[in-house]
């Protein structure tokens, strides 16, 4: 999915697709997601050759950061949003937050949960619209 999404020219459209694909992976593979994104790393992530990972399927943050950086460089974000790391971490944190809540509290009978993927799609669109230059 990351390679297909990487071909999208518009960085904001790519950002939206990236967020949904990330969430779809998490919801379809909860054990792997918890291991990859909810456990503290004890060592650097290296590829099979011992190099730091740079491919989008091996370094999701770099893919996110590159996408956001392109949007910043193209003037697609609001004027006060100039730090691509900050924007990337806000986007990632929002999506991860919904996923984490759903995974840890999704069976709570006192909360009327809306389907997670629908909530994430809506949230991604709201976050991008809120960050986008008018």
trRosetta pair geometry for C-beta under 8 A, 3 or more apart (Angstrom, degrees):
i j d omega theta_ij theta_ji phi_ij phi_ji
1 4 5.8 -60 -152 40 35 111
1 5 6.0 31 154 -18 70 110
1 21 4.4 174 143 -152 138 132
1 24 7.7 166 -105 71 172 127
1 25 7.5 -146 39 -56 145 109
2 5 5.7 -56 -142 41 31 110
2 6 6.1 42 154 -31 64 106
2 18 7.5 53 -120 -122 74 87
2 21 6.9 166 -70 126 60 149
2 56 3.9 -173 152 128 130 120
2 57 5.2 -178 43 -70 139 70
2 60 7.4 -118 -102 -108 140 78
2 63 6.1 -53 -160 -138 119 168
3 6 5.5 -49 -148 27 30 119
3 7 7.4 34 153 -25 57 97
3 56 6.6 164 -68 61 56 131
3 57 7.3 -23 -37 -41 91 108
4 7 6.3 -55 -168 20 35 111
5 8 5.9 -35 -171 3 51 116
5 14 5.9 116 168 -151 87 79
5 17 4.7 -175 -129 114 110 121
5 18 5.5 135 159 -75 151 72
5 21 6.0 -107 -48 -10 147 155
6 14 7.3 63 -111 -147 27 125
6 56 5.8 -140 -63 -34 132 164
6 63 7.1 -83 -88 -147 104 113
8 13 5.3 -129 168 102 132 105
8 14 4.1 172 82 -81 118 87
8 17 6.2 126 -13 27 160 146
9 13 8.0 31 66 54 56 124
9 14 7.8 -164 65 -43 16 116
10 13 4.0 61 84 16 114 112
10 14 6.4 175 88 -13 56 86
11 14 5.4 -54 -142 40 33 115
11 15 6.1 41 155 -27 66 103
11 67 5.2 154 -155 -175 90 70
11 68 7.2 143 171 -93 123 19
11 70 4.1 -179 -85 94 139 108
11 71 3.9 -149 109 -62 136 84
11 74 6.5 163 16 24 130 137
11 76 6.2 177 67 29 113 159
12 15 5.3 -44 -143 31 34 117
12 16 6.7 37 154 -19 62 100
12 71 5.8 101 -59 -113 75 126
12 76 5.5 -148 -43 165 116 143
12 128 5.7 119 -165 -166 100 124
12 132 6.4 48 -124 -100 149 114
13 16 5.8 -52 -153 34 33 112
13 17 6.5 28 152 -13 65 107
14 17 5.9 -59 -148 41 32 108
14 18 6.0 36 153 -25 66 109
14 67 5.1 -142 108 -139 119 122
15 18 5.6 -53 -144 35 28 115
15 19 6.5 31 157 -21 62 104
15 64 7.7 79 -126 -145 80 71
15 67 5.2 157 -77 142 80 129
15 68 6.7 85 -100 -76 125 70
15 71 6.8 -4 -36 -44 137 146
15 91 6.8 -78 -173 -146 112 159
15 124 7.9 178 130 -172 81 104
15 128 6.2 146 99 -101 123 122
16 19 5.9 -54 -152 32 29 111
16 20 6.7 21 155 -11 63 107
16 124 5.3 118 -139 146 70 120
16 125 6.7 46 -129 -82 121 63
16 128 5.7 -42 -73 -33 97 159
17 20 6.0 -59 -149 40 33 107
17 21 6.1 32 155 -19 68 110
18 21 5.8 -57 -143 38 28 110
18 22 6.2 34 156 -23 64 106
18 63 6.9 -175 -136 128 135 110
18 64 6.3 162 146 -97 146 76
18 67 6.2 -148 -15 -7 158 173
19 22 5.7 -53 -149 32 28 114
19 23 6.5 24 155 -14 63 107
19 91 6.4 -104 -88 174 119 106
19 95 5.2 -155 -157 -78 95 144
19 120 7.0 -167 146 168 98 101
19 124 4.1 158 99 -116 147 129
19 127 8.0 157 -107 58 166 134
20 23 5.7 -57 -150 40 33 110
20 24 6.2 36 152 -23 67 105
20 117 7.5 66 -152 -162 86 89
20 120 6.5 137 -111 121 63 111
20 121 5.8 39 -103 -95 114 78
20 124 6.2 -89 -53 0 81 166
21 24 5.6 -50 -143 35 32 113
21 25 6.5 36 155 -20 63 101
22 25 6.0 -55 -156 33 28 111
22 26 6.6 27 149 -18 63 108
22 60 6.7 107 -108 -167 112 138
22 95 6.0 61 92 141 126 150
23 26 5.5 -54 -148 36 35 113
23 27 6.1 27 158 -14 69 108
23 95 5.7 -116 -65 -168 103 110
23 98 7.4 -7 -120 85 125 117
23 99 6.0 -152 -128 -73 79 114
23 116 7.3 -164 180 140 115 100
23 117 6.2 146 129 -117 121 70
23 120 4.3 122 -131 165 169 167
24 27 6.0 -57 -142 41 29 106
24 28 6.0 19 161 -11 65 114
24 117 6.6 52 -88 -119 72 120
25 28 6.1 -68 -144 45 25 103
25 29 5.8 -30 174 32 66 113
25 32 8.0 -80 163 92 93 119
25 33 6.8 142 122 -81 83 107
26 29 6.8 -83 -131 61 17 74
26 30 6.8 53 170 -99 61 55
26 33 4.0 88 -133 -115 72 153
26 37 7.5 -46 -106 38 113 144
26 99 4.6 -14 133 -145 155 141
26 103 7.8 -91 163 -54 106 127
27 30 7.0 7 -144 -66 25 87
27 99 7.1 -122 -58 -128 78 97
27 102 7.6 -19 -102 108 97 144
27 116 5.8 168 -99 91 130 134
27 117 6.1 -74 -2 -63 168 99
29 32 4.1 -22 154 41 115 118
29 33 5.6 130 98 -28 80 90
30 33 5.5 -55 -140 37 31 114
30 34 6.2 34 161 -22 66 103
30 103 5.8 158 -147 -122 116 115
31 34 5.9 -52 -149 33 29 110
31 35 6.5 26 153 -15 62 107
32 35 5.7 -57 -150 39 32 112
32 36 6.0 22 158 -13 68 113
33 36 5.9 -61 -139 44 27 104
33 37 5.7 -31 -179 32 67 112
33 38 7.1 50 131 -4 70 108
33 99 7.0 -107 165 165 146 135
33 103 7.6 -147 94 -81 127 152
34 37 7.2 -80 -122 57 14 72
34 38 4.5 -49 -152 48 57 127
34 39 7.0 66 148 -28 67 95
34 103 7.0 177 -74 171 103 154
35 38 7.4 2 -23 50 12 81
35 39 5.8 -17 -150 10 40 129
36 39 7.8 75 18 34 7 93
37 96 6.5 -136 160 -128 133 116
38 100 6.9 144 -97 -110 122 103
41 44 7.6 63 155 -97 132 22
41 45 6.9 -71 -138 -45 142 91
44 52 6.6 -63 166 -103 122 91
45 52 7.0 73 84 -147 72 67
45 53 5.2 -40 124 4 107 121
45 58 7.5 169 147 169 122 90
45 59 7.5 156 100 -91 135 84
46 49 7.9 -126 166 72 97 50
46 50 5.2 -8 176 -147 137 34
46 51 6.3 131 -156 61 85 22
46 52 6.3 -64 -107 -90 62 37
46 53 6.9 173 -146 -38 16 80
47 50 7.3 -53 68 16 64 17
47 51 5.3 -14 38 61 106 78
47 52 7.5 43 -6 122 89 11
47 53 5.1 127 -55 -92 91 72
47 54 7.9 -58 -34 16 133 70
47 55 7.6 84 -95 10 136 108
47 58 6.0 11 -90 -165 100 162
51 54 7.5 -38 128 -5 112 104
52 59 7.8 56 152 -81 83 138
53 58 3.6 -133 -165 137 124 114
53 59 4.3 166 114 -51 100 100
53 62 7.8 -166 109 7 82 137
54 58 7.1 18 43 77 27 116
54 59 5.7 -19 -116 16 18 145
54 62 6.3 -85 -141 110 54 169
55 58 4.4 65 61 20 90 107
55 59 6.5 123 60 18 40 90
56 59 6.8 -75 -115 63 24 69
56 60 7.0 62 -175 -101 62 47
56 62 7.4 -130 -102 83 55 94
56 63 4.0 75 -130 -84 91 135
57 60 8.0 17 -138 -68 20 77
59 62 4.0 20 131 19 119 118
59 63 6.5 143 100 -18 72 85
60 63 5.6 -55 -152 37 37 113
60 64 6.2 37 151 -19 68 106
61 64 5.5 -54 -147 39 34 112
61 65 5.9 35 154 -20 68 108
61 88 7.0 86 -162 161 78 133
61 92 7.2 2 -110 -85 83 156
62 65 5.6 -53 -140 40 30 113
62 66 6.1 33 157 -21 64 106
63 66 5.9 -52 -145 35 27 111
63 67 6.5 28 154 -19 61 108
64 67 5.8 -59 -152 36 29 112
64 68 6.3 22 155 -13 66 109
64 88 5.0 116 130 -148 106 106
64 91 6.9 -170 -168 85 121 126
64 92 6.2 56 172 -64 168 110
65 68 5.8 -57 -144 40 29 108
65 69 6.0 34 155 -23 65 108
65 84 5.9 92 -161 140 73 113
65 85 6.8 7 -125 -94 110 59
65 88 4.8 -9 -90 -89 65 160
66 69 5.6 -52 -143 35 29 115
66 70 6.6 33 155 -21 62 102
67 70 5.9 -54 -156 31 29 111
67 71 6.8 27 148 -16 62 106
68 71 5.5 -56 -154 37 37 114
68 72 6.4 38 149 -20 69 102
68 84 4.5 142 112 -155 106 91
68 87 4.8 169 -165 96 134 118
68 88 4.7 -137 11 -68 157 86
68 91 7.1 -165 -81 10 128 143
69 72 5.6 -50 -146 35 34 111
69 73 6.2 33 155 -17 66 107
69 84 4.3 14 -80 -119 70 164
70 73 5.7 -54 -144 39 30 111
70 74 6.1 21 157 -12 65 112
71 74 5.9 -62 -142 44 28 105
71 76 4.2 -81 -164 58 81 126
71 77 5.7 79 136 -33 105 99
71 84 8.0 137 58 -114 88 100
71 87 7.8 -128 79 129 125 157
72 75 7.8 37 176 -69 31 26
72 76 7.4 -78 -62 44 21 82
72 77 5.7 -22 -96 22 63 125
72 81 7.3 -124 -106 123 96 83
72 82 6.4 103 -154 -150 120 43
72 84 5.1 -108 -7 -72 146 96
72 87 7.1 178 -62 16 113 152
75 133 6.3 -20 154 1 74 161
76 132 6.3 -47 162 -137 78 77
76 133 6.0 -155 179 17 26 105
77 81 4.2 -93 151 88 124 121
77 82 7.7 -177 89 -75 124 37
77 87 6.5 -67 -117 -104 159 151
77 131 5.3 -34 -137 157 95 91
77 132 6.5 -83 -114 -113 45 32
77 133 6.0 76 115 -34 11 89
78 81 4.8 78 61 9 82 107
78 131 6.1 -122 3 -171 101 44
78 132 7.0 69 -41 96 78 16
78 133 5.4 161 -83 -85 40 62
78 134 7.9 46 -100 -14 84 74
79 82 7.6 1 171 -55 43 97
79 133 7.0 81 -40 -108 65 106
81 86 7.4 -144 -149 91 76 114
81 87 5.6 79 -178 -78 113 116
81 131 5.6 54 -55 -159 175 92
83 86 3.9 60 91 10 115 113
83 87 6.6 163 88 -11 62 83
84 87 5.6 -53 -142 41 37 110
84 88 5.9 41 158 -23 68 107
85 88 5.7 -54 -144 38 29 113
85 89 6.2 24 158 -16 64 110
86 89 6.0 -60 -146 39 27 107
86 90 6.4 29 155 -21 63 106
87 90 5.8 -54 -149 34 31 111
87 91 6.4 28 156 -16 65 107
87 131 6.4 107 -138 -158 109 146
88 91 5.9 -60 -151 38 29 108
88 92 6.1 22 156 -13 67 111
89 92 5.7 -52 -136 43 32 109
89 93 5.7 36 161 -23 65 111
90 93 5.8 -56 -141 38 24 112
90 94 6.4 27 159 -22 61 106
90 127 7.2 173 132 -160 101 122
90 131 7.7 146 94 -80 139 136
91 94 6.1 -56 -152 31 26 110
91 95 6.7 15 157 -8 62 108
91 124 7.8 54 -156 -129 94 75
91 127 6.0 135 -111 142 74 145
92 95 6.2 -65 -151 42 30 104
92 96 5.8 25 157 -16 69 116
93 96 5.7 -57 -136 44 27 109
93 97 6.0 36 159 -30 63 107
94 97 5.7 -54 -150 28 25 115
94 98 7.0 20 156 -14 60 101
94 123 5.9 -169 156 158 117 123
94 124 7.9 154 106 -84 125 54
94 127 5.6 171 63 -80 170 147
95 98 6.1 -55 -155 34 33 106
95 99 6.4 29 151 -14 66 109
95 120 6.0 61 -135 -145 83 107
95 123 7.1 163 -87 101 62 126
95 124 6.8 35 -83 -78 108 94
96 99 5.6 -58 -147 42 33 112
96 100 5.9 33 156 -22 69 110
97 100 5.8 -55 -141 37 26 109
97 101 6.3 25 160 -16 63 107
98 101 6.0 -56 -147 38 28 109
98 102 6.2 27 156 -18 63 110
98 116 6.5 143 151 -156 102 86
98 119 5.7 -173 -157 114 136 117
98 120 5.3 175 96 -83 151 84
98 123 6.1 -173 -45 16 148 163
99 102 5.9 -61 -150 38 27 110
99 103 6.2 23 156 -17 66 110
99 116 7.0 83 -105 -175 53 130
99 120 7.3 40 -58 -85 82 131
100 103 5.8 -57 -143 39 29 109
100 104 6.0 5 166 0 66 114
101 104 6.4 -69 -138 49 24 94
101 105 5.4 -35 -177 38 66 114
101 106 7.7 115 128 -56 58 73
102 105 7.2 -71 -110 60 13 72
102 106 4.6 44 -179 -74 58 111
102 113 6.9 110 -121 -153 84 136
102 116 4.2 39 -116 -99 162 129
102 119 8.0 169 -66 54 127 138
103 106 6.3 13 -83 -12 11 119
105 108 4.6 -10 -178 -17 83 126
105 111 6.5 41 148 27 112 151
106 113 6.0 44 -142 -89 65 170
106 116 7.3 -35 -108 -56 123 123
108 111 4.6 43 93 19 116 106
108 113 7.7 113 56 -42 87 113
113 116 7.4 -12 171 -57 117 75
114 118 6.0 -100 149 81 103 115
114 119 5.1 122 90 -61 112 107
115 118 4.4 71 78 12 100 111
115 119 6.9 -177 89 -11 49 87
116 119 5.7 -59 -149 37 31 111
116 120 6.2 29 156 -18 68 107
117 120 5.6 -52 -145 38 33 112
117 121 6.4 38 154 -22 65 102
118 121 5.7 -49 -147 33 32 112
118 122 6.5 29 155 -14 63 106
119 122 5.9 -59 -151 40 30 110
119 123 6.1 28 153 -19 66 111
120 123 5.6 -55 -140 40 31 111
120 124 6.1 36 159 -23 66 104
121 124 6.0 -52 -147 32 27 111
121 125 6.7 23 155 -14 60 107
122 125 5.9 -61 -154 39 31 109
122 126 6.2 27 153 -18 67 109
123 126 5.6 -55 -143 39 33 111
123 127 6.1 33 158 -20 68 106
124 127 5.9 -54 -145 37 27 110
124 128 6.3 21 159 -13 63 109
125 128 6.0 -58 -144 40 28 106
125 129 6.1 26 158 -16 65 110
126 129 5.9 -56 -143 40 28 109
126 130 6.1 27 157 -19 63 111
127 130 5.8 -60 -147 39 26 111
127 131 6.2 12 159 -9 64 113
128 131 5.9 -64 -142 44 29 102
128 132 5.8 41 157 -40 67 109
129 132 5.6 -48 -138 21 28 119
